[in-house]
Amino acid sequence: MKKQLIITLLSIILFSIKNEADAQTPFGVNLAGADFGTNFPGTNNVDYTYPTSIELDYYHTKGLNLIRLPIKWERIQPVLNGNINESELLRIKNFLLLAQNRNMNVIIDLHNYCRYHTNGTDRIIGSNELSIANIKNLWTKLSLALNNYTNIWAYGIMNEPHDLLVNATWFEIAQEIINGIRINDLKTSILVAGDSYSSAERWMQYSNNLKNLSDPSNKLIFEAHVYFDQDASGLYVNNYENEGAYPNIGIDRVKPFVNWLSINNLNGFIGEYGVPANDSRWLVVLNNFLSYIKANCINGTYWAGGPWWGNYILSLEPALGLDKPQMNTLLNHLNTNASCTALNIKDETLPLNHYHFSPNPFLDLINISGIEEGESINIYDTNGSFMNTRKVINARIENLGDLKSGVYLLKYKGFLISKMIK
C-alpha cells in the first residue's frame, strides 16, 4: 500500500512538471539575412543569405530555441500571383529541416512592411499595382507548400505594417491573408503584427480593431515590437541619458499591448526588441522588460542574430568566440512562466453570468447592470494586488479617477466578473 502511494505521488509530481513545461512558451532570436539587400530578387550569398547550421547550433546550445526567420516576398514569389520560386522555397525548407533536427521551432516572417519592390519602387498594398488579392495569393500558395512542417511555430504574415492607404486597411489585408492560409492549413498559428510598425506603445491607437479578426482555427497570436530608445526605432543613435531611458521604460512601452491582450483574452508575442551593449544600464532595461512580459505569459524573439551583421550594435552574434553581453540577460528568460503571476486571480464566473459594464475603457465610473444595489465590488490590478472596494450605487461604481492607467479586474463574491481598462 505504501509503495503504491509513493508511485501515485510520483505520478502526480511528474504530471504536474509536464503540465508546467507544456504551459510555457519559448523565447528566441531573429536570425536575419534572407531579408537583406536591395537587389530583388537578387543572388543568394551575394545580395542576401540564409542563416547556417552554425548559427542554429550556437543558439540551440544557449536554449534560444524559437527562431524568427525574416524572408522577402519578392524572392519567394518574383512575379505577383505567379508560382512560388522553387529555389527559394528549397532554402526555406532546408532551414526548417536544420531547425527540426535540433528540436527548434521557426516563425516564417514575411519582412515586407505591406510593400512589394518592383521596377525600382516600393508598391503599397492597396495601390493600383499591388492589391490585397496579391498578398492573399502569396500566403495561400506558401502555406500549401509548407503545411507539412511540424516545427513552424507560426506564420508571421507581415512585418511592421505602416502608413497604408485608406482603401486597404491593415485589418482588411490581415483578414484576407488569414482566409487564404486557412484554405490549406488549419493547424498552424498565425502571427498578426500590429499597425504603425507594430508599436506596442501605440497599439490602442492603431491596432485595437485587430481584436475583431476572425480565424476558423482560433489560432491567432498578436505581435508587437518594442525598442527602448527615444523614438523607439531601435537605432540607438544617442547615449543612455540622451535617449531618455530609465530602468522600466520597456515595461511602460509594452503595457498598452499587454493590457489589450488581457482585456480581450488574446495571445501575444513580442517579435522584436534589442539593446546595445555599450552601457550596462541598457541590460537592466532589457532584463526588467523580459521579466515583465514573461510574468504575463508573453514570449518573444530578440533582434537580432545572423551571419552578416558585422558591427551592428544590437547583434547577438558572438565575436571571436565570446558571447555578447546581451546574451547573459537573455539566458535568464528562456521560457515564459508556467502560469501568469500578473493574472493570478481565480478566473471563474458566477453561474448565469449576466453582468454588463460600460464604458470600457473607463475614466471615473463604471456602469454595472445585473448586480443589486449596495453590493460590493472588489478591484484588483493585474498583479493580483487588491486596490479598493466600491459599492454599487445607482447601478454604478464611482470615484475611480485615482486609479492609474491599466487593466483592472473586478471581483464579486470572490469571482472574477470583468476585466476593465482605464
C-alpha positions in Angstrom: 0.0 0.0 0.0 2.8 2.3 1.0 4.6 1.5 -2.3 1.5 2.2 -4.3 1.1 5.6 -2.5 4.6 6.6 -3.4 4.1 5.6 -7.0 0.9 7.6 -7.1 2.6 10.7 -5.6 5.5 10.4 -8.1 3.0 10.2 -10.9 1.2 13.4 -9.7 4.5 15.3 -9.4 5.7 14.2 -12.9 2.3 15.1 -14.4 2.5 18.5 -12.8 6.0 19.1 -14.1 4.9 18.0 -17.6 1.9 20.3 -17.5 4.1 23.2 -16.3 6.5 22.6 -19.1 3.7 22.4 -21.6 2.2 25.6 -20.3 5.5 27.5 -21.0 6.3 29.1 -24.4 9.9 29.6 -25.6 11.9 32.8 -26.1 14.2 33.0 -29.1 16.0 35.2 -31.6 15.6 36.7 -35.1 18.1 35.2 -37.5 18.3 37.8 -40.2 20.0 37.6 -43.6 17.4 36.3 -46.0 15.7 39.7 -45.8 18.9 41.6 -46.6 19.8 43.5 -49.7 18.0 46.0 -52.1 18.5 43.9 -55.3 15.4 41.8 -56.0 15.2 39.0 -56.3 19.0 39.1 -56.1 21.5 36.3 -55.8 21.8 34.1 -52.7 25.0 34.5 -50.7 25.7 37.7 -52.7 22.8 40.0 -52.1 21.3 38.1 -49.2 22.0 34.9 -47.2 20.2 32.3 -45.1 21.4 31.5 -41.5 23.5 28.3 -41.4 23.7 25.3 -39.1 26.5 27.2 -37.2 24.0 29.9 -36.1 21.4 27.2 -35.2 24.0 25.2 -33.2 25.0 28.3 -31.2 21.5 29.4 -30.3 20.4 25.9 -29.6 23.2 25.4 -27.1 22.1 28.6 -25.4 18.4 27.4 -25.1 17.0 30.0 -27.5 15.0 27.5 -29.5 12.5 29.8 -31.2 13.8 31.3 -34.5 12.1 34.1 -36.3 13.2 33.8 -39.9 12.7 37.0 -42.0 12.2 36.4 -45.7 11.2 38.6 -48.7 8.1 38.4 -50.8 10.0 39.5 -53.9 12.2 36.4 -53.6 9.7 33.7 -52.8 7.3 35.0 -55.5 9.2 37.0 -58.1 6.1 37.5 -60.2 2.9 38.7 -58.5 0.3 35.9 -58.5 2.9 33.6 -60.0 4.4 30.4 -58.8 6.5 30.1 -55.7 10.2 30.2 -56.6 11.3 26.6 -56.1 15.0 27.6 -55.3 14.0 30.0 -52.6 11.4 27.6 -51.2 14.1 24.9 -51.0 16.2 27.3 -49.0 13.4 27.8 -46.5 12.6 24.1 -46.4 16.3 23.3 -45.8 16.4 25.8 -42.9 13.3 24.2 -41.4 14.9 20.8 -41.5 18.1 22.0 -39.9 16.0 23.6 -37.1 13.8 20.5 -36.8 16.9 18.3 -36.4 17.8 20.4 -33.3 14.2 20.5 -31.9 13.9 24.2 -32.7 10.8 25.9 -33.9 10.6 28.6 -36.6 8.5 31.6 -37.4 8.2 32.3 -41.1 8.3 36.1 -41.1 7.4 38.0 -44.3 9.5 41.0 -43.8 7.9 43.4 -46.3 6.1 46.2 -44.4 3.0 45.7 -46.6 5.1 46.6 -49.7 6.5 44.9 -52.8 9.5 46.2 -54.6 9.2 46.2 -58.3 10.7 48.4 -61.1 12.8 50.3 -58.6 9.7 51.3 -56.5 8.1 50.0 -53.3 4.4 49.5 -54.1 2.0 49.6 -51.2 -0.8 47.0 -50.8 -4.0 48.7 -52.0 -2.3 50.7 -54.7 -3.2 50.1 -58.4 -0.1 48.0 -58.8 -0.5 45.9 -55.7 -3.8 44.5 -54.4 -4.9 42.7 -51.3 -5.6 39.7 -53.6 -1.9 39.6 -54.4 -0.8 39.1 -50.8 -3.6 36.6 -50.2 -2.3 34.7 -53.3 1.2 34.6 -51.9 0.1 33.2 -48.5 -2.3 30.8 -50.0 0.4 29.2 -52.0 3.2 29.5 -49.4 1.0 27.8 -46.7 0.2 25.0 -49.1 4.0 24.5 -49.7 4.9 24.5 -46.0 1.9 23.0 -44.2 3.6 19.6 -43.7 6.4 21.0 -41.5 5.6 20.4 -37.8 8.2 22.9 -36.4 6.6 26.0 -37.9 5.6 27.8 -34.7 3.6 30.4 -36.6 3.2 32.2 -39.9 4.3 35.8 -39.4 2.1 37.2 -42.1 3.7 40.7 -42.4 6.4 42.5 -40.6 5.6 46.1 -39.4 2.7 47.3 -41.5 2.7 51.1 -41.6 1.4 54.2 -43.5 -1.1 52.3 -45.5 -3.8 53.5 -47.9 -7.3 54.3 -46.9 -8.8 51.9 -49.3 -6.8 48.9 -47.9 -6.5 49.0 -44.1 -4.3 46.6 -42.3 -7.4 44.9 -40.8 -8.7 44.1 -44.2 -5.4 42.9 -45.5 -4.8 40.7 -42.5 -8.2 39.1 -42.7 -7.8 38.2 -46.3 -4.3 36.7 -45.6 -5.9 34.6 -42.8 -8.6 33.5 -45.1 -6.0 32.4 -47.7 -3.9 30.5 -45.3 -6.9 28.6 -43.9 -7.7 27.3 -47.3 -4.7 25.0 -47.0 -3.6 25.0 -43.4 -5.9 24.8 -40.4 -3.4 23.8 -37.8 -0.6 26.4 -37.8 -0.8 29.5 -35.7 -0.9 32.9 -37.4 1.1 35.9 -36.1 -0.7 39.2 -36.8 1.6 42.2 -36.3 0.2 45.5 -35.3 -0.1 48.6 -37.5 2.2 51.6 -37.2 5.4 49.5 -37.2 3.8 47.0 -34.8 4.3 49.5 -32.0 3.2 48.2 -28.6 3.1 51.7 -27.2 0.7 52.9 -29.9 -1.3 49.7 -30.0 -4.6 51.1 -28.8 -4.4 54.0 -31.3 -3.6 51.9 -34.4 -4.3 48.2 -33.8 -7.3 48.0 -31.4 -9.6 46.7 -34.2 -7.4 43.6 -34.8 -9.3 42.0 -31.9 -12.2 41.6 -34.4 -10.2 39.4 -36.8 -11.8 36.0 -37.5 -9.9 32.8 -37.6 -11.8 29.5 -38.1 -9.0 27.7 -36.2 -8.9 30.2 -33.4 -5.1 30.3 -33.5 -4.2 34.0 -33.8 -1.3 35.4 -31.9 -0.8 39.2 -32.0 2.7 40.6 -32.5 4.1 43.8 -31.1 7.6 45.3 -31.3 9.4 47.3 -28.6 12.6 49.3 -28.6 13.8 51.4 -25.8 15.5 54.5 -27.5 13.8 57.8 -27.6 12.0 57.3 -30.9 11.5 53.6 -30.4 13.3 52.9 -33.8 16.0 50.6 -32.4 18.7 52.8 -33.9 20.1 54.0 -30.5 21.9 56.9 -32.0 22.5 58.6 -28.6 23.7 57.5 -25.3 21.5 56.2 -22.5 20.8 59.6 -20.9 20.1 61.4 -24.2 17.7 58.6 -25.3 15.6 59.4 -22.2 16.0 55.9 -20.9 15.2 54.6 -17.4 15.0 51.1 -15.9 11.4 50.5 -16.6 11.0 52.2 -19.9 10.4 48.9 -21.6 7.6 48.0 -19.2 5.9 51.3 -19.7 6.1 51.0 -23.5 4.7 47.5 -23.7 1.9 47.9 -21.1 -0.7 49.2 -23.6 -0.2 46.0 -25.6 -0.2 43.7 -22.5 -3.3 45.4 -21.2 -5.1 45.0 -24.5 -4.3 41.3 -24.6 -5.6 40.9 -21.1 -8.8 42.8 -21.5 -9.6 40.9 -24.7 -8.3 37.5 -23.6 -5.9 37.2 -26.5 -2.4 35.7 -27.1 0.6 37.9 -27.6 4.2 37.8 -28.8 7.0 40.4 -29.0 8.7 39.8 -32.3 11.5 42.4 -31.9 13.4 44.0 -29.1 17.0 44.7 -28.5 19.6 46.9 -26.8 23.2 47.9 -27.4 26.0 46.6 -25.2 27.8 49.9 -24.7 26.2 50.7 -21.4 25.2 48.2 -18.8 22.1 50.2 -17.9 20.6 49.0 -21.2 20.9 45.4 -19.9 18.9 46.4 -16.8 16.2 47.8 -19.1 16.2 44.6 -21.1 16.0 42.4 -18.0 13.1 44.3 -16.5 11.2 44.2 -19.8 11.7 40.5 -20.2 10.7 39.8 -16.6 7.5 41.7 -17.1 6.4 40.1 -20.4 7.5 36.6 -19.0 5.3 37.1 -16.0 2.4 37.9 -18.4 3.0 34.7 -20.4 4.2 36.6 -23.4 7.3 35.3 -25.2 9.5 37.0 -27.9 12.5 36.9 -30.2 15.5 39.2 -29.7 16.6 41.4 -32.7 18.9 40.1 -33.9 21.3 37.3 -34.8 22.5 36.2 -38.2 25.8 35.8 -40.1 26.1 39.2 -41.9 25.6 41.8 -39.1 29.2 42.8 -38.6 29.5 45.6 -36.1 25.7 46.2 -35.8 25.1 47.5 -32.2 22.2 45.1 -31.4 23.9 42.0 -32.9 23.8 38.9 -30.7 26.4 37.0 -32.8 29.5 36.0 -30.8 32.7 38.0 -31.5 36.0 36.0 -31.5 34.2 33.2 -29.8 32.9 35.3 -27.0 29.2 35.9 -26.1 27.8 39.4 -26.5 26.9 40.9 -23.1 23.2 40.8 -24.0 23.3 37.0 -24.1 23.7 36.7 -20.3 20.5 38.6 -19.8 18.6 36.6 -22.4 19.7 33.3 -20.7 17.6 34.3 -17.7 14.5 34.4 -19.8 14.3 31.2 -22.0 10.6 30.5 -21.4 7.5 32.2 -20.1 6.2 31.5 -16.7 4.1 28.3 -16.4 1.3 30.5 -15.0 0.9 34.2 -15.1 1.5 35.7 -11.7 0.2 39.0 -13.1 -3.2 37.3 -13.7 -3.2 35.1 -10.6 -6.8 35.6 -9.7 -9.5 32.9 -9.8 -10.7 33.3 -13.4 -14.2 32.0 -12.9 -17.6 33.5 -13.4 -20.7 33.1 -11.4 -23.5 30.8 -12.7 -25.9 32.6 -15.2 -23.4 35.4 -15.6 -25.4 38.3 -16.9 -23.4 41.4 -15.9 -22.7 44.3 -18.2 -20.2 47.0 -17.8 -19.6 50.3 -19.5 -17.8 52.3 -20.6 -14.7 50.3 -21.4 -12.2 51.9 -21.2 -13.5 54.0 -18.3 -12.4 57.2 -16.6 -14.0 57.8 -13.2 -17.0 55.5 -13.1 -18.3 52.2 -14.4 -21.9 51.5 -15.1 -22.9 48.0 -14.0 -26.1 46.0 -14.6 -27.0 42.7 -13.1 -25.8 43.4 -9.5 -28.1 44.6 -6.8 -27.9 48.0 -5.1 -25.4 48.2 -2.3 -23.4 45.1 -3.2 -19.6 45.4 -3.0 -17.2 45.1 -6.0 -13.5 44.5 -5.2 -10.9 45.9 -7.6 -7.5 44.3 -8.3 -4.7 45.2 -10.6 -3.2 42.6 -13.0 -0.5 41.7 -10.4 -3.3 40.4 -8.2 -2.9 43.2 -5.7 -6.1 44.5 -4.0 -6.8 48.1 -4.9 -10.1 49.1 -3.3 -13.7 48.2 -2.8 -16.7 50.1 -4.3 -20.4 49.7 -3.6 -22.9 49.6 -6.4 -24.9 52.8 -6.1 -27.4 53.8 -8.7 -26.2 50.9 -10.9 -22.6 52.1 -11.0 -19.4 52.3 -9.0 -17.8 55.8 -8.8 -14.7 57.7 -7.7 -12.2 55.7 -9.8 -10.3 58.6 -11.1 -7.3 57.9 -8.8 -6.6 54.6 -10.5 -3.6 54.7 -12.8 -4.0 53.8 -16.5 -4.0 50.0 -16.9 -6.1 46.9 -16.7 -8.2 46.1 -13.6 -10.0 43.0 -12.6 -13.5 43.3 -10.9 -14.5 40.6 -8.4 -17.9 39.9 -6.9 -18.4 37.4 -4.2 -14.9 36.0 -4.8 -15.3 35.5 -8.5 -13.8 37.4 -11.5 -16.6 39.1 -13.3 -14.9 41.6 -15.7 -11.6 42.9 -16.9 -11.7 46.7 -17.4 -9.2 49.1 -18.9 -8.5 52.7 -17.8 
